[in-house]
Amino acid sequence: MPTITLNRKVVESLVGKKLPLEELKDRISMLGTDLEHVDDDEIIVEIFPNRPDMLSEQGFSRAFSSFIGVNKGLRKYNVKKSGEKVIVNKSLKDVRPYTVCAIVKNLNLNDERIREIIQIQEKLHVTYCRKRKKAAIGIYPMEKIKYPIYFTAKKPEEIVFRPLEWNKVINAKQIMEQHPTGIEYKHLLKDLKKYSVFYDANNEVLSVPPIINSHKTGKITDTTKEVFIEVSGFDLHTLNYVLNILVTALAEMGADIYSMKVEYPDKTIVTPNLNPTKMKFDLSYLNKWLGLKLNEKQAKDLLEKMGFGYEKGTALIPAYRPDILHPTDLSEDIAIAYGYENFTPEIPSKATVGQEDLYEKFRKNIANILIGLNLLEVSSYHLANEQKQFSYMNIKSNNYVKLANSLSEEYQIMREWILPNLMKILGDNTHNEYPQKIFESGKVFKLGESNTGVIEDDNLACALSNNDIDYTKIRQVLDYLFTQLGIKYEIKETVHETFIPGRVGKIIMDKKEIGFIGEIHPKVISSFGIEMPVSGFEINLKKVFKKIEK
């Protein structure tokens, strides 16, 4: 969880009330944050990953003020029209396709507020933006740029400017090789022939996202009164929330928010949109899950304590709250507002003896065996991308489960197998040391005959990557695993387009196929941007467990 250091005087000023020390400690802890330290000058708290809106003095104070009843309910922010626009070029489609933008005016900056802005930008980058993989933020002083702004893709040698806190003008390729920030984040642009770049009407470079701003046009100071803000990345849903969190924090500083037109080749959008979203509020559902008997007025009051609005059976969700996806999320916030200390502990009416699930014990045993071989256990999403699950793996499938209403191009289907997820993890970590040895066990999904039309199964996948990795290395892992489990198996040669011909086999147990093993095909390795050989296997864990259970 990210830890943030808050200026206590700023927080108390924004909250509008100064609490005694012990009460302050108690209320912060009960808000859903982990208080680490508080003194006369600082409040140090750990913010849960589901609340990126609290990663600043302004966001934290807004939530805390509402929670203690000083300023309850939905905050409303006035967004004015700027008349300015950002033009997005079609060349960005396969590079960095999206951006959302805003203008903020009447900033009254000083060293403390600049520190606060830098902190929220950095914390958002590390957490919600996944170390700039999903999104990157750029803030620029308006007095140094001319509208309209252009967002396009160019060859790195053609992008020439002075990067932030650097002593000379260099091109984008040199930035990746020389500048500390470029070296740290160059893996995000690996294998790209063109880089995304923002520049203004004067043809001055603003930044090369997600790497670095220009020193000339991208450095704010205490004299800056107006800023242009852009958030770029791969998913508009994510970008909008990042922008909303940032501009509302600046609005809490007393600044004014102005919208911009973002002109894409096929559409035009206006950002930011700070209108609340609506969610049906089912009081009976809430009371059932919390074990309470709240009436509508009490529920409304608790919602307002957590910064929500309420009107006629509908909860109004602030535009900066990406964590509210389901009525269960509202129930959790109402429980926080009600106070966990106010719930009455109850002894269950039925006395039972608990026992760890045998299958989970089996899975833990599998994990311990592989960890003993210096493999690292990873955990990836059940949601996946059709391209990475199949096209990148050099196969086709008509058996996958597609989401009816996916909110992101990155997560469109339920994963049919785990090995593609491991390949993506290896591809994202080519800048880290080798050898890389990882495994994962978890759910996989495919269409089939069942009550839901979907068959769920449990698989185990392993992947090894290094300059000397081959079929023998991964076969040794499989041999050791099955020896420890006391299971006999055999390998029969087969054909599988994900693997190198002649170096792939079916894993057979009791004359039934339970998986496959082999060296990954160079075409697949290249698709994921991996620079070392990879070998791997994937097996059906449920079938192995049934064998042991017998």
N, C-alpha and C positions, 0 to 999 in steps of 0.2 A: 504494500500500500504506500502511496506517496506521502511523504511528510512535508508539511509546509510550515514556515515560520511567519507568524502574523504579528504586526505591530499592534500591541494591545490598545494603545491610545486611539489609533485609527479605528480599530474594531469597535471600541466603546462609543466613539463619536458616531459611527454609522448605525450601530444598534439603537442608539438613543436612550440608553440606560446603563448605569454602572452598577454591577452587582457586587455584593461582598465576595471575597475570594473563595470561600468554601462553596457558596451557592453557584458561583461562576464555574468552578470545577465540576460540580455535580451536573449542572445543566448542559455543559459541553459534552460530558460523557454520555448523557441520556439522549442527546440529539442524534446519535448514530455515528459519532466520531471517537477516535481513541486519543484521549488527552495524554500527551507525554510530559509537558512541562508548562508552567505558567509562572511569571514573575511580574514585576511592575512594568516591564518594557515589552515582553514577548509572550505570545501564546504559541506553543508548538503542538500541532495535532497531526494525527494520521487520518487522511480522508479515504473513505472506502472507494474502491474503483467505480462503483455505480453512481457516484456523485461528483463528476468533474466540474459541475457548476459551483462547487464550494472550494475550488483551488485558488482562491484569492481572498484578500481582506473583504472585498465588496460582496462576493458570492457567499462567503461564510457568514458575514454579518447580516445579509439579507435573510438567510435561512434561520439564523439564531434569533434575530429580532422577532421574526414571525413565531418561532417556537416558544419564546417566553412571553408572547402576547403583547408586545409593544407595537408592532406594525404587522398585523395579520392579513391574510388573504392574498389574492393574485395581484402581483405588481404589474402595472401598465406602463409601457414605454411608448413615447410618441416618436414615430419614424417619419421624418420629412423627406420630400423628394429633392435630390441634389441636381437632377438634370444631366448628370455625367454618366458615362458608360465605359464598359470594358468590352473589347472585341476579341472573341476567341477564334483562333484559326483552326481549320479542319486538320492541319498537320499534327495536332496534338492527340488525335484519336487513339493511337497506340503508344503514346508517350506519357501524357498526364492530362486526361481528357476534360476535367472539370475544375471550375473555380467559382466561388461566391465572394462578393465584395461589398464594402460599405465605406462611407466617409463619416468620420467623427470630428465634430468641431467644438470650439469653446473649451478645449482642454486647458487646465491650469496646472502645468506640470512643475515638479520640483524633484530633487534627488530621490526622495522617499517614494513618490508616485511612479517615477521611472523604474525604481526597484520593484515595485508591485506589479507593473506591467510586464517587466522581464520575467518575474517569477511565474505569473499565470501562463505566459507564453511557453516557457520552458516546461512547466508541469503538464500542460496540455499536450505538448509534443511528446513527452515521455510516456504518458498514460493513455489518454483517449485516442491520440494520434499514433500510438504504437511506435514510438521512436521515429516519427516522421514517415513511417511506411504507409499509413492510411491517409494522412493529411499533413500539410505544412502551412505555417502561418507567416505572413509578411506584413510588417507595419512600416509606413513610409511618411515622412513629413511632407505635407502638401505644398509647402512653399518652394520645394525643390523639383516638383514635377508638373508636367503640363498634360491636360486631358485632350483626347481620350487615351486610355491605356490599352495596350495591345498584349495579348497572351498568345504566344506561338511557339513553334519548335524550330531550332536551328542546329546546325553542326557545331560541336563544342569549340572548334577553332574559329568560328565566326562570331562567337559571343565574347566580346572584349570589354573589360571594365575593371575598376579597382574594387576588389572585394572588401567587405567590412573589416576594419582594423588591420589593413594590409598597406604596405608602403609603396606599392607600384601597380600599374595596370598590367594585367595578364589575361589570357583567354581561359575559357571554362575548363578545358582539358588540363591546363597547367594548375588551375585551382585544385583539381582532384589529386594532383601529385605534390603540391607544395603547401597549400593552406591547411592548417590543422583541422578546421571544420570540414574542408573538402576531403581530406584523408579519412576522417571519422565516418562520413556518410556516403562516400563514393560507391559503396556496395549497392546503394539504392538506385543507382543509375547504370549498374553493370549491364553490359551488352547493348546499351542503347546507342544507336548511331546519331540520334539527335537529342538535345536536351530542351526542356521547356524553359521559356524565358519571358519575363514581363519587361516591357519597355514603354516609354511614354511618347507623346506626340513630337518631342524633340529628339527622338531616337536614342534617348538615354536609358541604359539598362537599369532596371530597378532590382532585379534578383534573378537567380537561377534556382527555382524551387526543386527539391526540398533542401537545398544546400545552404545558400548564403545570399544576403542582401548586398547591394552596392554601398560602398562607403559614402559616395557622393549623394545618392538619392534615397538611401535606406537607413539612415542613422537619425534617431530622434534625440532631441536634447531638451533642456528645461525651458528653452525659448519656443519650442514647437507648440502651436495652438490647434492645428488641424492635421489629421492624419488620414491617409488612404490605407485600408486594410483589405487584404486578400487571403483567402484560404483555398489552397489547391490540393487536388488529390484524385481519387478514383471512384468515389461514391458521394453523390450529392446529398444523400441523407446525413451522412457523417459530417460533411463540410458545413451544412447549414447549422447543425448543433454547435460546432466549434465556433463559428462566427457569432451565433446568438449568445453563447456564453461570454465571449470576449467583449462584444459591444455593450451588453447589459452591464458588465463590470465597469466599463468606462462611463456608462450613463450614471452609475451609482457614484462616480467621482464628480458628477455635475455636468458632464459633457452632453452634447446633442448628437443624435443619430440621424444620418441621412442615407437613404437608399440609393442604389445604382442599378442601371440596366446592364445585364450581362448578355451580350449578343452572341449566340452560338450559330453555327452554319444553318441549323434547322429549327431554331427556336430562340426566343428571348425570355429571360426570367428577370425578376426584380428581387434583389436581396438587400438587407435581411428582411425576413418575414417574422415578426415577433407576435403574431396573433396566436392565442392559446389553441391547442388542440382539444377536442372533446372526447370524453369517454363515458359510456353509460355507467351510472352508479347504482349498483344493486345492494340495497341495505341488508336484505336477508342473507345474501352471499357473504357480506362482510361479517355479520354477526355470527354466522355459522362457523367461519374460519377462525374468528377471534374468541369465540365463546362468550360474547357479550350480548347485551340487550339494549343497544343504542337506538334512540329515536332519530328521526331525520335532522332535527335541530342540533342534537349533540354531534352527530356525524359531520354536519356542515361546519360546526365550530372546530372540530378536530382537523378537518381538511384545511381550513383556513390557517390553523396553527402551523401547517406544513407548507404554506405558500400556495395552496390551490384555490381556485374559485369554485363556486357551486351555483347551479341554477336549474331548477325543475328536474331533479333526478339525473343531472349530468355534471360530471366533474370537469373543470377547466384546467388543463395541464399547461404549465408555463413553457414557453418556447425554448427554454434553456435546460429542460429536464429530459434527457434522452433515456433515462432509466425506467420511465413509466410506460410499460408495454402491455400490461394486462391488469385486470381488476385486482389480482393478487398483490401487485406492486402498490396499489392504493391502500390495500389492507395493511401492508407492512408499515407504510407511513402513518396510517391512523393508529396503529399499535404504538409507534414511537410517540405520537402526540398524546395518546391516552396515558402513556407511561408504563414501561414494563414493570416498574416497581409497584404499580397499582393492580396488576393481575393477581388473582387469588390462586395460590398453589393448591392443586387438588390431587389426592391419592386415587389412582385408577380403581374402579370398582371390581375389576377382574385381576386376580393375581396370576401372573405368568412368569415362567423362567425363560429369559432371553438366551438365544444361541446364535453365534455367528453363522451366516449362511454358508453352506458347504462350498457352493460354487465360488463365492468371494474368497474363501480361504484358499481354494485352488488357484485363483487368479493371483493372489498375493504370493503364493508359492512359486508360480511361474515368474513373477516379477523379481523375486529374490534370487532365483537361479540366474536370470539374465544379468541382473545387477552384479552378481558375483563374477561375471565375465567382463565386467567394466562397460556394460552397455548402459546408456542413459534412458530412463523412461520419459516419454513425452506424452502430451495430451493435446489433441487437435479437435476441431469442431466436427460435429456430426453433419452440419451443413457443409456443402462443397460446391465446387464449380465444375460444370459439365466439361469444359475444355481441359481442365487439369486432371479430372478423373478418367477421361477417355482419350481425347485427341493427343494430349501431351504424352500419355502412356502408350500411344501407337495402337489403340484398340477402338472398337465400336461396341455400343450396347443399346438395346431397346428395352432394357429391363429395369431402368433406374426410376426412382421416385422423384418427380418434379414438384416443386412448391407451387401452390396455386397463386399466391400473391407475394412473390419474393420482393424485398425492399432493396436488394443490392444485386448487382451483376456478379459479385464475388461469391454470393451464396444463393444458388438457384435450385439445387437438388440435395437430396439426402445421399451421403456417401455410400457407394456400393462396395468399396473396398478401402483399406487403410493405407496401402503402400504408396498411392499418389500423395497422400498427406505427408508421409515421411520424406518423399522426394522434394516436396515443397519446402519442408523444414531444412533439408540439406541445402537446397538452393538459396535459401535466405541466410545461410550461415557460412558461405564460402569464405568470408573474411575472417572466420575464426579458425583456430588451430585444428590440425588433423593428427591422428585419425578421428573420425566421427562415427560413433556407434550408437544407434538409437533403436527403440522399440516402443510399440504401443499396443494395448489390447482395448477393445471397445466394440460398440454397436456398429453394425452395417445393415443396409436396408436394400430390399429389392421388391419389385412387384410380384405378387403370387397369391395363391388361394389362402385367404384368411378372412376373419371378420371385417378387417379394415382394408383388405386388398393389398396389404403390405406385409412382407415377411421380415422380421427382425432376427438378426443372428449376432453372434459374438466371434470376432476374429482376433488373431494375434499376428502382427507384422513386425519384421526386423529389417534393418538396413545398415550396411557397413559401407564406409567411404574412406578411401585412402589411395595412395599411388600404387600400393601392392595388393589391393583387394581383388580377389577372384572367387571362382566357384568354391574352391577348397575351403576358404576362410568362412564363408557363410554355412557351408555344409558341416564344418566343425561345431559351429554354434548349435545347429539343429541336432546333431548327434549327441552333444552334451545334454541338451534339454531333454530329449526323449530318453536318454540313459538315466537321468535323474528321476524321471517320472516312471521308469520301469516299463516303457512301452516299446515294442518292436515295430519297425516300419521299413518301407523300401522306397526307392526312387525309380521311376520309369521315365525314360526319355520321352519328351513331348515337344510340341510346337506352341509357342506363346509369343505374340508379337512384341510384348514388353521386354523380352529377354533376348540375348544373343543366341541364334540358332546353334544347336549342339551343346549349349551350356545351360540348359533349362530342363527341369524334370517335374513330373507330378509326384506329390507325396502321397503314398498309399499306406493305409492302416486297415487291417482286416479286409483286404481286397477292395476297399472303398477309397476314393480320392478325397483327401481332406485339405489339399492346398497345393502350392507350387513353390519352387526354389530355383534360383539361377542368377546369372550375371545380367545386369540391366543393360539394355541395348544403348549404344552411343547416341542414337537419335533421341531417345527418351532423356538421357542424361543432359544432352544439349538443350532440349526443350525447357528444362528447369534451370538452366544456367549453371549447372554443376561442373566443376573443373577437374574432378577426380573420378576414377572408376567406382562403380557402386554395385554391390550384390545384395540380394535380399530374399526373404521368403514371407509367405502369408499362409496361415492355416486357420481352420475352423476350430475354435476353442471348445465349443459346445460338444462337438463330436469326440474330442480328446477327453473331455470331462466325463462323458457317458461311458467311455472305455474304462476309465479309472474307477468310476462309481460302481461298475459291475464287479 
